[in-house]
Amino acid sequence: MNQIDTVRNIDAHHDCEGSHCIKVCGVPGPMGPMGPRGMTGAHGSHGAPGPQGARGAMGPMGPMGPSGPQGFRGERGERGLHGPEGPMGPMGPRGEAHDRCAGELIVNGGMEAFSCNIPVGWTTHTPECILHETDLRCVHSGHSSVKLLPGASLIQEVNLNKNFNFYDFSFFAKAEGPNVCFTATVTFVSGKGHHHKEGAKIVVHKRRLHDQEVFDYYREITLSAPEDATSAIIKFHVEHEHGHKHEHGHHHEHRHGHNHNHEHKHEHDCDHNHDYNGVQFLDLDDVSFSAK
């Protein structure tokens, strides 16, 4: 008899006592083993798509590809704003002193250009007594000066400015040796070649021009130029003085270590060990003759 029949029999069994009837049920038995899996049913219909998931993190950059061909050149853009001014560059070399004066008439007053030991623009009757000096210790400014031996004369004739009557004559000089003296003159010349009276004269004797370690500055304002004067002759003459000479009353001597009208710059020591056989010299530089 199987379980189902037992249940049925139990269900059919009733105990009745009088008017009461009691139904007796049996205890369920253990679950039997699972039967074999049935065949897979047919595929159901496709459901609706779910919502989009969150975006994932960016992956690492891949290697750069090869450069493509250059494109066409675009149009030129507008000019940009002007940039700030840059720093000032270094100062250039110092020019010749006489170039600072307005109306300068002397040519090569700085004694920078020479031809056969003679300064360009100047003339002389004593070329054997003139030397080109390049030792910077014997130069007032620039790169050279002229060295005049006793007996030397150095001359330049300049055309005058008709708009002016007075002229400013100045120069720097330094003696090498105790017995040097010199004279510097300005002589006005008419258009017919007639020499007029001296416009200026500077005379320096040995007692006023000792063997110096620095250049001295000399300056003279000329007398009024004659109306018919067309040029002026500038002349320097150097002598070797043994005795004391007295200065004439009309001579004007100007020797300034420091002058309030002009700067006194670039003083140089000079080497006195050159083998000049005891001959005396005058170093001359920065000659100026300008309209006043």
C-alpha positions as CSV (number, residue, x, y, z in Angstrom):
1,M,0.0,0.0,0.0
2,N,1.5,3.4,-0.9
3,Q,1.3,6.7,1.0
4,I,-1.6,8.0,-0.9
5,D,-3.7,4.9,-0.2
6,T,-2.8,5.2,3.5
7,V,-4.0,8.8,3.6
8,R,-7.1,7.8,1.8
9,N,-7.7,5.0,4.3
10,I,-7.0,7.4,7.2
11,D,-9.3,9.9,5.7
12,A,-11.9,7.3,5.5
13,H,-11.5,6.2,9.1
14,H,-13.7,8.0,11.6
15,D,-14.2,7.4,15.3
16,C,-17.6,8.4,16.4
17,E,-18.8,8.5,19.9
18,G,-22.3,9.4,20.2
19,S,-22.9,12.6,18.4
20,H,-19.2,13.5,18.2
21,C,-17.0,12.4,15.3
22,I,-13.2,12.7,15.4
23,K,-11.1,12.8,12.2
24,V,-7.6,11.3,12.5
25,C,-4.9,12.6,10.1
26,G,-1.5,10.8,9.5
27,V,1.9,12.6,9.7
28,P,3.4,13.6,6.3
29,G,6.3,11.5,5.2
30,P,9.7,12.7,4.1
31,M,10.1,14.5,0.7
32,G,11.1,12.1,-2.0
33,P,14.1,12.7,-4.2
34,M,13.9,15.4,-6.9
35,G,13.0,14.2,-10.2
36,P,15.0,14.8,-13.3
37,R,15.2,18.3,-14.8
38,G,12.7,18.9,-17.5
39,M,13.5,20.2,-20.9
40,T,14.2,24.0,-21.2
41,G,11.2,25.9,-22.3
42,A,11.0,28.2,-25.2
43,H,13.0,31.5,-25.1
44,G,10.9,34.3,-23.6
45,S,10.4,37.7,-25.3
46,H,13.2,40.4,-25.1
47,G,12.8,42.7,-22.2
48,A,13.0,46.5,-22.4
49,P,16.7,48.0,-22.2
50,G,17.9,49.0,-18.8
51,P,19.1,52.5,-17.9
52,Q,22.7,53.7,-19.2
53,G,25.4,53.0,-16.7
54,A,27.9,55.7,-15.4
55,R,30.8,56.8,-17.6
56,G,34.0,55.1,-16.9
57,A,37.3,56.9,-16.2
58,M,39.4,58.2,-19.1
59,G,42.2,55.9,-20.2
60,P,45.8,56.9,-20.7
61,M,46.8,59.0,-23.7
62,G,48.0,57.0,-26.6
63,P,51.3,57.7,-28.5
64,M,51.4,60.9,-30.7
65,G,50.8,60.2,-34.3
66,P,53.0,61.4,-37.2
67,S,52.9,65.2,-38.0
68,G,50.5,66.1,-40.7
69,P,51.3,68.4,-43.6
70,Q,51.7,72.1,-43.0
71,G,48.6,74.1,-43.6
72,F,48.4,77.3,-45.5
73,R,49.9,80.5,-44.0
74,G,47.2,82.6,-42.4
75,E,46.8,86.3,-42.8
76,R,49.1,88.7,-40.9
77,G,47.6,89.8,-37.6
78,E,47.5,93.3,-36.3
79,R,50.6,94.9,-34.9
80,G,51.0,94.4,-31.2
81,L,51.4,97.1,-28.6
82,H,54.8,98.8,-28.2
83,G,56.8,97.1,-25.5
84,P,58.5,98.8,-22.7
85,E,61.8,100.6,-23.4
86,G,64.8,98.4,-22.7
87,P,67.8,99.3,-20.5
88,M,70.3,101.9,-21.7
89,G,73.3,100.4,-23.5
90,P,76.9,101.1,-22.5
91,M,78.3,104.5,-23.1
92,G,80.4,104.9,-26.3
93,P,84.0,106.0,-26.5
94,R,84.7,109.6,-25.5
95,G,84.8,112.0,-28.4
96,E,87.4,114.7,-29.0
97,A,87.0,117.6,-26.5
98,H,86.9,120.3,-29.2
99,D,83.8,118.7,-30.8
100,R,81.7,119.8,-27.8
101,C,82.0,123.5,-28.7
102,A,79.4,125.0,-31.0
103,G,81.0,126.7,-34.1
104,E,84.3,124.8,-33.9
105,L,86.6,126.0,-36.6
106,I,89.8,124.0,-36.0
107,V,90.4,120.8,-38.0
108,N,91.8,117.8,-36.1
109,G,92.2,119.8,-32.9
110,G,92.2,116.5,-31.0
111,M,95.4,115.4,-32.8
112,E,93.9,112.0,-33.8
113,A,94.8,111.9,-37.5
114,F,98.4,112.0,-38.7
115,S,100.4,111.9,-41.9
116,C,104.2,111.4,-41.7
117,N,104.2,112.5,-38.0
118,I,102.3,115.7,-38.9
119,P,98.7,116.2,-37.7
120,V,96.3,116.2,-40.6
121,G,95.0,119.8,-41.2
122,W,98.1,121.4,-39.8
123,T,101.3,122.6,-41.5
124,T,104.9,123.2,-40.4
125,H,108.2,124.4,-41.5
126,T,110.0,122.1,-39.0
127,P,108.7,118.5,-39.7
128,E,111.9,117.1,-38.1
129,C,110.8,118.6,-34.7
130,I,107.3,117.1,-34.6
131,L,106.4,113.6,-33.4
132,H,103.2,111.6,-33.3
133,E,102.6,110.6,-29.7
134,T,100.5,107.5,-28.9
135,D,101.5,106.7,-25.3
136,L,98.2,107.3,-23.6
137,R,100.0,108.6,-20.5
138,C,101.0,111.6,-22.7
139,V,97.6,112.0,-24.3
140,H,94.9,114.3,-22.8
141,S,92.0,112.7,-24.6
142,G,91.4,110.3,-27.5
143,H,94.2,108.1,-28.7
144,S,97.1,110.4,-29.6
145,S,98.6,113.9,-29.2
146,V,101.4,115.8,-30.9
147,K,104.8,116.1,-29.4
148,L,106.8,119.3,-30.2
149,L,110.5,119.6,-29.9
150,P,112.3,123.0,-29.2
151,G,112.3,124.9,-32.5
152,A,109.0,123.4,-33.7
153,S,106.2,125.4,-35.2
154,L,102.7,124.1,-35.8
155,I,100.3,126.2,-37.9
156,Q,96.7,126.0,-39.1
157,E,94.7,128.7,-40.9
158,V,90.9,128.7,-40.4
159,N,88.1,130.6,-42.1
160,L,86.2,132.9,-39.8
161,N,82.5,133.0,-39.2
162,K,81.2,136.4,-40.4
163,N,78.5,136.4,-37.8
164,F,80.9,136.6,-34.9
165,N,83.6,139.1,-33.8
166,F,85.1,137.2,-30.9
167,Y,86.6,133.8,-30.7
168,D,87.4,131.3,-28.0
169,F,91.0,129.9,-28.2
170,S,92.0,127.1,-25.9
171,F,94.2,124.0,-25.7
172,F,95.9,121.5,-23.3
173,A,99.7,121.3,-22.9
174,K,102.2,119.5,-20.8
175,A,106.0,119.9,-20.6
176,E,108.5,117.1,-20.6
177,G,111.6,118.7,-19.2
178,P,112.3,121.8,-17.1
179,N,113.5,124.2,-19.8
180,V,110.5,124.2,-22.3
181,C,108.7,127.4,-23.1
182,F,106.2,128.1,-25.9
183,T,104.1,130.8,-27.5
184,A,100.6,130.3,-29.0
185,T,99.2,133.1,-31.2
186,V,96.0,134.0,-33.1
187,T,96.5,136.4,-36.0
188,F,93.6,137.7,-38.1
189,V,94.1,137.9,-41.9
190,S,92.1,140.0,-44.4
191,G,90.8,138.8,-47.7
192,K,93.7,140.4,-49.4
193,G,96.2,138.5,-47.4
194,H,97.2,141.4,-45.2
195,H,98.1,140.3,-41.6
196,H,96.4,142.3,-38.9
197,K,97.3,142.7,-35.3
198,E,97.3,139.6,-33.2
199,G,94.0,138.6,-31.9
200,A,95.4,136.6,-29.0
201,K,98.8,135.6,-27.6
202,I,99.7,133.2,-24.9
203,V,103.3,133.1,-23.7
204,V,104.5,130.5,-21.2
205,H,108.2,130.5,-20.0
206,K,110.0,127.7,-18.2
207,R,109.4,129.2,-14.7
208,R,105.7,128.9,-15.3
209,L,105.8,125.5,-17.2
210,H,107.8,123.1,-15.0
211,D,108.1,119.5,-15.8
212,Q,104.5,118.5,-15.2
213,E,102.8,115.2,-14.5
214,V,99.4,116.5,-15.7
215,F,98.2,118.6,-18.6
216,D,97.5,122.3,-18.0
217,Y,94.6,124.1,-19.6
218,Y,95.1,127.4,-21.5
219,R,92.4,129.7,-22.7
220,E,92.1,133.2,-24.3
221,I,89.2,135.1,-25.7
222,T,90.5,137.0,-28.8
223,L,90.2,140.7,-29.4
224,S,87.4,141.7,-31.8
225,A,88.2,140.6,-35.3
226,P,88.6,143.3,-37.9
227,E,85.6,143.8,-40.2
228,D,87.6,142.7,-43.3
229,A,89.2,139.7,-41.6
230,T,88.4,136.4,-43.4
231,S,90.6,133.9,-41.7
232,A,92.8,133.4,-38.6
233,I,96.2,131.8,-38.3
234,I,96.7,129.6,-35.2
235,K,100.4,129.1,-34.5
236,F,102.3,127.2,-31.8
237,H,106.1,127.7,-31.4
238,V,108.3,125.9,-28.9
239,E,111.7,126.9,-27.6
240,H,114.3,125.5,-25.3
241,E,114.9,128.2,-22.8
242,H,118.1,128.4,-20.7
243,G,117.8,131.8,-19.0
244,H,114.9,133.6,-17.5
245,K,112.9,135.8,-19.8
246,H,110.6,138.6,-18.8
247,E,107.1,138.6,-20.1
248,H,106.0,141.7,-22.1
249,G,103.1,143.6,-20.7
250,H,100.8,142.9,-23.7
251,H,101.3,139.2,-23.4
252,H,98.4,137.3,-21.9
253,E,99.2,134.1,-20.0
254,H,96.5,131.7,-18.9
255,R,97.5,128.6,-17.1
256,H,94.7,126.8,-15.3
257,G,94.9,123.6,-13.5
258,H,91.1,123.8,-13.0
259,N,89.0,126.3,-15.0
260,H,85.4,127.0,-14.1
261,N,84.4,127.4,-17.8
262,H,85.8,124.1,-19.0
263,E,86.2,120.7,-17.5
264,H,89.7,119.5,-16.6
265,K,89.6,115.8,-17.4
266,H,91.9,112.8,-18.3
267,E,95.1,114.0,-16.8
268,H,97.9,111.5,-17.5
269,D,101.3,110.8,-16.1
270,C,104.0,110.7,-18.7
271,D,107.0,108.3,-18.9
272,H,110.2,110.3,-18.7
273,N,112.4,107.3,-19.2
274,H,112.3,107.5,-23.0
275,D,115.7,107.7,-24.6
276,Y,115.3,111.2,-26.0
277,N,119.0,112.2,-25.3
278,G,117.9,114.9,-22.8
279,V,115.8,116.8,-25.4
280,Q,112.8,118.7,-24.0
281,F,109.3,118.3,-25.4
282,L,105.8,119.9,-25.2
283,D,102.8,117.6,-25.5
284,L,99.9,119.4,-27.2
285,D,96.3,118.1,-27.4
286,D,92.6,119.2,-27.8
287,V,93.2,122.6,-29.5
288,S,89.9,124.5,-30.0
289,F,89.1,127.7,-31.8
290,S,85.4,128.5,-31.9
291,A,83.0,131.4,-32.4
292,K,82.2,133.1,-29.2
